[in-house]
Amino acid sequence: MTMVVATPLDGVATIPTARGRLPLVGHGLAMVRHKHRFIRDLASQGELVRIYLGRMPAYYVHGPELLRQMLIADARKVAKGWVYDRLRTFLRGDGLVTAQGARHTTMRRMMQPAFRTGRIATYMTVMNAEARAMARSWRAGQT
C-alpha cells in the first residue's frame, strides 16, 4: 500500500473518490476507526483512488504495475508532498524516507548494499541466534 499526497499530472478528474467521505474530516474518521477495513475497501475500488485528509486530497496507489511506474519509471515526476514536508520537520531533517530527488537517490544507493541477498542471509543467521537466545532466557510464568 502506498499513499501519495500529491496531485497526479494527468487524468485527475477520472480518479474515483473513496466511499465514506465526510465534510471537513474527509476520510480521516474512517481511517482512524476502521483502518484495516478502510484500506481493504480502497484496494477493491481500483489501483488509484482519491481520499481526503481533511480537505486535502491524497491518492491511494495499489497494484504492482502502477507502483513500479510511479516509484521507478516516473519517480522524478512524483513529489512526496506536504505530509513529508511536515515529517521532515518532525524528524529534524532529510533522511532516506523524507529526501527527494538527487539527494534521495544518493542516500538510497548508499543503503542498497546492506539489502543485497547475501547480506540478508547473514542477517537472518544473526537474528535467528538472537531470537533463540532470548527464548532460552524465558521462564515459565514470567511476564
N, C-alpha and C positions, 0 to 999 in steps of 0.2 A: 504494500500500500504506500502510495506517495501522495502527499498533498502539496500542491503548488499554489503559492499566494502571489500570483502574477496574472496579467491579462494575456491570454493566448493571442497570437498575432492574427490569425485568420479564423473566420467562421464562428466568432463568439456568439452570434445570435442563434446558431443551431445547436449549441451545447445545452442539454437538458438540465434543469434545476432540480435538485433533490427534493423529494416529498417532505412535508412537515415543517416548512419554513414558517417562523412566527415573526410578527412585526417587532422591530428593534433588536431582538436577540438572534434573529436568523435561525440557524440550526444549532446554536450553542447549547440550548437546553437539552435537545435530543442527544447531542454528543456527550454531555455530562451524565445524563440519567441512564442512557442505554447505549453506551459506546460500542460494544460488540455488535449488537443488533443493527445500530445505525450504519456501521461500516459494512456489514454483510449486505444490508439493503442497498447501499451505494454500489457495491460490486454488481448487484443484479440490475442496476439501471443503466449500465454501459461502461465503456472504457474511460470516458471522460465525462464527469458530472460536476456541475456548478453547485457549490454550497456557500452559505453566507456565515461569516464570523461577525456577528452583529450585523452591520450594514455593508461590510466589506466582502466582496466576492473572493472565493478561493476555488481551486479546481482539484478534484479528486481524480487521480490518474491510476488506472487499473488495467493490467494486461501487458504481457512481455514486449510485444512489438512497439506499442506506444511509449512504454517506459524507456526502451532502448533508443528509440528515436529522440525522445526528449533529453535523456541523460547523456547520450553519446553523440548521435548524429547532429542534433541541433542544440547542444549544450551551451554554445555561445549566445544563442538567441533567448535563453530562458534565464530570467533573473530570479533569485530566491525570494525577493520581496520584503515587505515591511516586517513580517514576523522574524525573519533572520536578522534584520537591522536591530530590532529590539533584543533579540537573543545575543547578538554580538556585544551589545552594551552590558547585558547581564553577565555574560561570560568574560567580560573585560578584554575584548579584542578579537582578532581574527584567528580562528583555528580551522582545522580541516572542515568542520561542519558548516561554519559561517562564511568562510572565504569564498570569493567568486573569481571567475576569470583566470588570468595567468597565475595569480597567487595560489588559487585552489589547485591548479594543475601542477605547480611546483611542489606543493605540500603533498598531494596525492602520490606523485612519483617518488617522493622521499619515503613514503609509508609502504608502497607496494611490495618491496622485497620481504617485509615482515609477514605478508599474507600469501606467499607462494606455497605450493603444495607441500614441498619438503619441510618448510618451516612449520606449517600447520601440523604435520605429522609429529614433529618434535614437541610442539606444544601439547599435543594430545597425550604423549607419554608422560610429560611432567604433570599435567592436570590429573591424569589417572592415578599417578603415585600420590599426589597431594590429597585427592578425594579418598583413596584407600586409607591413608594415614589418619585423616580426620575421622573416618568411620570407625577405625580401630580404637580411637580415643573415647568414643561414646560409651556410656554406661547405662544399663537398664534403669528406667525410672528417672533418669536425669533430664532436665529441661534444657 
